[in-house]
Amino acid sequence: MVKILYKPLGLLFGVLGGLVASAVFKRLWALLGHEEAAPQPTDRDRTWKEVLTAAALQGAVFALVKAAVDRGGAAGARRLTGTWPD
């Protein structure tokens, strides 16, 4: 029963986490002294270094936020139900 209730909430939190991760990445990219928008891989006016740095940073931010959201959701479910969702 816990799994049935946990799945929809996990999906919702995943979407919200993606929105948070996107905002965090944009802010971090701007704080690092770059323009507002990260470069697209096909932008011919950007260097390889710039494109790959942006991609690596974006991946790290999204992975960190996803892990935090997933872990927080599982911990919350455990507090509410007494069991850890698998």
N, C-alpha and C positions, 0 to 999 in steps of 0.2 A: 504494500500500500504506500509506503514512503517513497518508493521509486516512481510510482504513478504521479504523485503530487510534486515530487522533486523535478521531474523532467521539464514540465512547462515553465516552472519558475527558473530553472537553469537556463532555458532558452531566452527568457526575458532578460535575465541578468547578463547573459552573454551579449545580447544586443546593446544593452545599456553600457556594458563594459567596453564594447567597440566604440561607442560614441565618446566615452571618457578617454579612451586610448588615443583616439583621433585628435581630440582637443589638447591632450597632454603633449602629443608629438608636435603639433603645430606650434604650441607655445615654446617647447624646448628648441625646436628648429630656429625660431625667431630669436630666442635668448642666446643661441650660439653665434649670432651675428649674421645669419643668412637672411635672405628675403623671406617674405611671409609664406610663400608656397614652396614646398619641397620640389625638387626637379623631377620631371617625368623621365623615365628611362629613354624615351625617344626624342628628348629635347636636344637638338644638335648644338645648341649654344652652351650646354653644360658639359663639364669634363667628366671623365670616367670616375675620378676620385669623388667628385661631388655627388654623382648619382648613386654610387655604391655606398658612400657614407650615409646618405639619406635613407637608403633601403635598409642598411644594417641597423641604424638607429630606430627606424620605424618598426622593424621586426622585433627588436629588443623591447621597445615600449609596449607593443601589443602583447607579446608573450608574458611580460611582467604583469600587466593589467589582467590578462586572462587567468593567470595562475592565482592572483589575488582574489579575483571574483569567484573562481571555482572553489578555492579553499574556504573563502568566507561563506559561500553558500552551503558547502558541506558542513562547516562548523555550526552554522545557524540551524540547519536541518537537524543536526545531532542534539542541539540544545532544546529544540522544540519537540522532537520525537523520542530522543534517547538512543537512536541508532544512527550510525554513519551510513550515508547513501553510497552505494557502490557504483 
